[in-house]
Amino acid sequence: QGNEQKTRGVYPIAIRSLIHAAEYQCSSDDERNLQRVLVSVEECLTKITSVVLRNTPEIEDDLSKLLDQLKKTNINGRYTNYIDRLSRELRKAKEREGK
């Protein structure tokens, strides 16, 4: 569902759906699909602007929860790169101008 929304360019809805999918994958130990979903979350996050984050604060809340979950399961640093990239893209999104 999230990937379909991403394809249609509905990034605020897509990212929330993908974050929830990632949370599920993380708790189910489906690492392969989790990595795919995390890439999609990052792709959507590059399209999110500061205006979207202000109008949809749930995105940042959901992403914070996902990052916390990833940090808890980051055994041997396997999610460190994802955590770093998602955190960096969130900071960029907070500064990004646009609709």
C-alpha positions as CSV (number, residue, x, y, z in Angstrom):
1,Q,0.0,0.0,0.0
2,G,2.8,2.4,0.9
3,N,4.7,1.8,-2.3
4,E,1.6,2.3,-4.4
5,Q,1.0,5.7,-2.6
6,K,4.7,6.5,-3.1
7,T,4.4,5.8,-6.8
8,R,1.4,8.1,-7.0
9,G,3.4,10.8,-5.3
10,V,1.2,10.9,-2.1
11,Y,4.3,11.0,0.1
12,P,2.8,12.1,3.4
13,I,0.4,9.1,3.4
14,A,2.9,6.8,1.8
15,I,5.6,7.4,4.5
16,R,3.2,6.8,7.4
17,S,2.1,3.5,5.8
18,L,5.7,2.5,5.2
19,I,6.8,3.4,8.7
20,H,4.0,1.2,10.1
21,A,5.1,-1.6,7.8
22,A,8.7,-1.2,8.9
23,E,7.6,-1.3,12.6
24,Y,5.8,-4.6,11.9
25,Q,8.8,-6.0,9.9
26,C,11.1,-5.1,12.8
27,S,9.0,-6.8,15.4
28,S,8.6,-9.9,13.2
29,D,12.3,-10.3,12.5
30,D,11.7,-10.1,8.8
31,E,15.0,-8.4,8.1
32,R,15.0,-8.7,4.4
33,N,11.6,-7.0,3.9
34,L,12.5,-4.5,6.7
35,Q,15.5,-3.3,4.7
36,R,13.4,-2.8,1.6
37,V,10.8,-0.9,3.5
38,L,13.4,1.3,5.1
39,V,14.8,2.3,1.7
40,S,11.3,3.3,0.7
41,V,10.8,5.3,3.9
42,E,14.0,7.2,3.1
43,E,12.9,7.8,-0.5
44,C,9.6,9.3,0.7
45,L,11.4,11.4,3.4
46,T,13.4,13.1,0.7
47,K,10.1,14.4,-0.7
48,I,8.7,15.6,2.6
49,T,8.9,19.4,3.3
50,S,8.9,21.4,6.6
51,V,5.3,22.4,5.7
52,V,4.2,18.8,5.5
53,L,5.9,18.0,8.8
54,R,4.1,20.9,10.5
55,N,0.7,19.9,9.0
56,T,1.2,16.2,9.8
57,P,3.2,16.0,13.0
58,E,2.4,12.2,13.2
59,I,5.1,11.6,10.5
60,E,7.8,12.8,12.8
61,D,6.2,11.0,15.8
62,D,6.0,7.7,13.9
63,L,9.5,8.1,12.5
64,S,10.9,8.7,16.0
65,K,9.2,5.5,17.3
66,L,10.6,3.6,14.4
67,L,14.1,4.9,15.0
68,D,13.8,4.0,18.7
69,Q,12.7,0.5,17.7
70,L,15.6,0.2,15.2
71,K,18.1,1.3,17.9
72,K,16.9,-1.3,20.3
73,T,17.4,-4.1,17.7
74,N,20.6,-2.7,16.3
75,I,22.7,-5.7,17.2
76,N,26.2,-5.6,15.7
77,G,25.3,-2.3,14.1
78,R,23.2,-3.9,11.3
79,Y,20.8,-0.9,11.3
80,T,23.3,1.9,12.0
81,N,23.4,3.1,8.4
82,Y,19.6,3.2,8.2
83,I,19.3,5.0,11.5
84,D,21.8,7.6,10.4
85,R,20.3,8.1,7.0
86,L,16.7,8.4,8.2
87,S,17.8,10.8,11.0
88,R,19.7,12.9,8.5
89,E,16.8,13.0,6.0
90,L,14.4,14.0,8.8
91,R,16.7,17.0,9.6
92,K,16.8,18.0,6.0
93,A,13.0,17.7,5.7
94,K,12.6,20.0,8.6
95,E,14.6,22.6,6.7
96,R,13.2,21.9,3.2
97,E,11.0,24.6,1.8
98,G,7.9,23.8,-0.3
99,K,4.3,22.8,-0.1
